[in-house]
Amino acid sequence: MDASANFPRPFVYGSIVVALFILLGAAYFLVLQRTSEPATATIVFSGPLALESTKGILQSVQLALDEVNYYAGNISLQLEVFEGGDETGAWDPQKEERNANAAASIENFGPINSGAAKISMPILNMAGIVQISPATTWPGLTKIGFLPGEPGVFYPTGVRHFVRVSTTDDLQGPAGAQWARDLGFNSVYIFDDGDAYGIGIAQLFEAEAKRRRIEVVGRASISSSSDFDAVAADIAKSNADLVYYGGTTPNGGPELLIAIRSLDIKAAFMGPDGIFEEDFLMRAGNAAEGIYVTSVGIPPEEIKTEDAERYLEKYRSQFNKDPDVFGAMAYDAAKLLIEAIARTGSTDRAKILREVRGTRSYKGLSGTWGFDSNGDTTAKLISGSRVEEGRFTFITDLSG
């Protein structure tokens, strides 16, 4: 599907580099000031447009804008999209940096993945542009205690400009390990994809697995160019009950799973929300049957609120498919942003930033939540799903 096919007149497709921003495992939206009359605020989106999950996030933003006819009170809204990835769906650091600098200078922009956020955040912080992410999950973007210098290095002005509606991997990683123990797994071979998100969540899963007395029988990094037959042979020798992949779809996850299945290795497979997307199922094919996946958030069809039901109905009607968990969080993020702009009645970046960051009680699809002093959501939602008959099927709420 062409990523621009369903976007009406205020949608501007960034032809300079065509990028989308979802940080999957995250997407950022940036609000930029225009000087035209009537006053116009530009919401910029950047991320890997080749991914179906990214398209779903973008479609949910567009749905929220459609509902208000691209107006926040008396402020006209415009959506601009930039390509932040390559043809495989992997995010591109050079493109993300270029997009961030373009946003800071021409007043438009946005990103998606935690690694991309690390590049864009300092640039946009200097520009005073608010970032809202429905999917970025690396805790060090907002919290102290993870990597040296974080999160301060992302806020050179000393002013926090970043908020997110998804919870973080310091909750998701341990929740996955606890679920693995509850499922009866006693040993695990852990992989990461070498990216900030993958390394981080693999480490967090590993620490909790050891605490839960799950034996870690192997630990390695892979990429999309790894020798997966050799990797699978090592897994076979380890006799692991479970293989855990910390990473995203474009960075070798499907290839790892296919190689494991080709050797008829009986180990189960688990991953985080970096693989909780249709692209993973399409690339892995039948090999994906039975795998376990954790995710921040709760699938919208499982939320069971009136607002969630209305969102599902509208999304299905407009796009002829079901939204995923990141689409639902993107919808909430966009609605929150629209309402904040309307309350300010202004395109002033500082006013919009203060209004967004000051959100303490917002009625979203899953209930009422807000942002804490770090810019993190107060809704700490985690879910566990399993692939059954080629589809992700919700199994359990891991939020507790």
N, C-alpha and C positions, 0 to 999 in steps of 0.2 A: 504494500500500500504506500502511495506517495504521502509523505509526512505532512505535506501542506494541503492535501486534498479537502479536508473538512474545516478549513479555517476561513471565516468570512472577512469582510473588508478591512477591519482594523488589524488583521494579522499580516505581519511583514516577515517574509522569509529571508534570513540573512544570507545573501548569495555570496558574500565575500569568502566565507569559509563554511557555510552551512553547518551550524553546530547545535547540539542539544545538550541540555544539562540536567542530569538526573542523579548523580552521585549515588546511585543505587543502593547502591545500593545506593542514591541520593540525588535530589534535584534542587537546585537553588533558583529562587526568583529574586530579581533585583529591581528596585524601583528607581527610576531615573527621572530627572526633571526636564521638562520641555518649556520652551518660552513662547510657543505658538498660542493663538487665541482661537477658540476657548482653551483654557488651561488643559494640558494633556500630560498624563503620567504614563511612562513607558515601562512595562514589565518585560524583563529580558530573561530568556530561557536558553541554557546551553548544556549540551550533553551528547552522548553517542546515539544519533538518530537511527542507526541500523537496528537497534534493539526494540522489540515489541513493547517491553516494559517502559522504555522511554517514551514511546508513542502514546502509551496509555496514560502516563503522567501528563504529557502535553495536552491530550484530549480532555482530561479532567480539568485542567486549568482553563481550557477553551470553554468547557461547559459552564464553569462558574462565571466566566465573563459573559457568555451568552445570556445567562439568567438576569443580568443587570444591563443588558444591551450595551456592554462596554462603557458603562458609566459608574463612577463611585461618587454618589451625590451629584455635584455639578462639575466634577472632574472627568474629562474624557480619558479613556484608557486605551492603550495600544500594546499589542503583544509582538515582540521581536524574538526570533529564534536563530541561534548560532550553532553550527556543527562543532561538537567537541570530541568527536571520535573518528575512528577509521571504518573501513568497510566491514570489519569483523564485529564491530560494536565495542571494541576496546577504547577507553578514553585516551586522548592524545594530549600530553602535557604542554607541548608547544602551542597547540590550538587553544587550550584553556587559558594559557598565559596571554596569548594574543587577544582572545575574547575579553578577558578581564580588563586589559589595557584599553581596548576599544570602548568598553562600557564606561570606564572612568573618564574617557576623553569626549565621547559623543553622547554620553548619558543614556546608555542602554546596555544591559547584560544579564548573565546568570550561569551556574554550573550544576553537577550531580554526584559524583563519586568522591569519597573521602580524600583520595589522593589529589583529585582536581580541586577540591575545596582548599587544601593546604596551599596550593598555588594561587588561587584567586582571592582568598580571604584578605591577605595583607594589602593587595592592590585596591580592593574595593573598600577596605577599612579606611585607607587614606582618602578615598573619594567620598566617604560618608554615605555609602549606599547600603541600604538594608538588604540582607540576604535571608531568605526563608527556605529551608530545606525540608522536603517531605521524606527524605530517605537517607541522608548522610548519617552514619552511625559510629564513626570512630570517636571515642569519648574524649580524646585529647584535644579535639577542636574547641571544647568548652571547659574541660575539667583538668585540674591539676593532678599529677601523680602518675602519668603514663609515660611520655617521652620527654627528655630534657628540653627545657625551654617552652614546652607547650603548657597552656594555650597562649601564653603571652606573645609569642612570635607572630601569631595571626592577627594581633591587634596593636599595630605599631603606634597608633594615636592614643592608646589607652582607653578608648571608648569601644564597648562591645556593640557590634553591628549585626551579628549573626544569631539567628534563632532556628530551631528545628522542631518539627511536629512528630518526628520518629524518636523513639527511645534509643539507647546506645548499646554498643557491643559489650560493655562491661556488665550488662544484664543479659544480653542475648547469648554470648559465649558460654557463661556458666549455666544458663537455662538449658542449653543444648547438652551439656555434659550431665546435668541432673537427669534429663530425659533419657539419655543413653543408659545411665545406671538403672532407671526405672524400667527400661525395656529389657534389662538383663544382660547387657554387654559388659564383659570383664576385661577386654583388651582392645586397644585401638592403635591404628597407624595414622598419624596426623600429617597432612600436607597443607602448605600454603602456596599462593600463586606469586609471591614475591612483591606484591603491591601493598600499600599501606593498610588498606582494609583487610586483605587476606592474612597478612602477617599478624595484625593485631588481634583479629578474632580467633585465629588458630592458637595464639598464645593464651588468650583468655579461656578458651575451651580446654586447653591442655592443663592449665593450672587447676581448674575445677575438677577435671577428670582425675588427676592425681589425688586431689583432696577427697574425692569420692571412691578412691581405691580402684580406679580403672587403670590397668597397666598400660603405659605408653610403650609399645614395642617398636615403634619407628617414628622418625620425624624428618621431613624433607621438604624442600621447595621445588615446585615445578613451574613450567611456563607452557605456552601453546606449542613450543618447538621441542619439548622434551621427548626422550625416547620412551614412550609409554609402555611398550612391550617389556623393556627392562625394568621399569618402575613396577609394573604388575607382577613381574617375576619376584621382585623383592617382597612385595606384599604377600605373595603365596608362601614364601619361606617363613614369614613372620607368624603365620597362623593367627592373625588378628581376627577378632570377632567383628570389628567395625573399622571402616575407613572413614576418616573425617577430612573433608576438603574445605579449607578456609580460603575462599576466593570467589571470583566472578565467572560467569559463563564464558566470556571470550578468552580467558587466560588458561584454558586447558582442562577445566572440570569435566565436560562431556567426553573428551578423549581419554581422560583417566578412567572414567566409569566404563566406557566401551572396552578398554584394554583389560580391565578387571573381569568383566563378564566373558570376554573372549577366552580367558584361561579357566573359566568355570570356577572362579574363586567364590567361596560361599559367604565371605564377609559381607555384612550389611554396609550401606553407604549413607552418610549423613553430611549435610552442608548447611550453611546459613542462608540468609536472604539474598546473597549475591548470586545464587542459582535458583531462586524462587521466582521463575519467570518462564514464559512459554518458549523463549529461545533455547533454554536448556533442554526442555523436552523435545523440541524439534531436532536439535543437534545430537542428542543422546539416543533418540529413538526408543526402541523396545528395552534397551539397557536401563532406562530410567525407572522401569516398573519396580515398585516396592521401596524406593529410596525415601529417606526421611529428611525433612527440611524444616529449619526454624526460620522465623521471620519476626522482625519488629512489626507491631500492629496486629490487628485481627482482620481476616478477610471480610469485606463489607457485607457479604451475604450472611455472615454469622453474627453481625452486630445486633440485629433485631430492634433497632430504634426506628421511629417513623421517618426521621431525617435520612437514615441510611437506606430505607426502603424507597424513598423518593429519589435519592441519588441513583440507586440501582436501576430504577425504572427509566429515568431520563437518560442515563448513560447507555443502557441497552437499546433504547429507542433511537438514539442518535448515531451510535457506532456499531450496532448489530453484534455486540460481543459483551462479555462480562468484564468489569473492571477488576484489577488486582488490588492488593493491599496498598501498594504505593500510589495507585491512582486515587484511592479514597483519601489518603493523607494529603496528596497534592490538591485535591478538591478543597479540603479543610484549610490548607495553607493559603490557597488563592482567595477563598471567601473571607478569611481573616484579614488578609491584606487589603482586599477591596473595602471592607468595612472600616479599616483603620484610615485609609485614604479619605473615605467619605466623612469620617468624623473630623479630620483635620481641615477639610475643605481647602486643601493646599497641595501644591506639588513640591513644597519645600522638603528636601531630603531629611534634614534634622528633625522636623516635626513628625514626619512619617515614621522615622526610626524610633523616636521616643514613644509614639503611639503603639507601634507593633511590640516593642520590647516591654511596654507596660501592661501587656495583656495578662490578666490574672484569672479571668473567668470567662472562657469562650465556650459557647454551646456548639460543639462539633458533631460529627456523625456518630461518634462512640460515646458521647456524653460531654460533660463540662470539664474543661482543663484550661491550663494557662502555661506561661513560661516562668521558670524560676530565675534567680539572679544570674545564672550562667547562660540563660537563653535556651535551656532544655525544657522539653515538655514535662508537665507533671503527670501525664498519662503514661504509665510504664507498661505498655502492652506488648506481650510476646506470644506468639502462637507456634504450634507444631503441626505440620502437615505430612502426608504420605502420598506418593504417586500411586494411584489405583486406576487401572484401565486407561492409562495415558493422561490422567488429569491429577492436579494437586487436590487432595481431599483433606479438609480440616480434620484433625484428630483431637487436639487438646489445647487448652489455654494454659500457657506456661508462665503467665504474668506473675503468679504468686511466688 
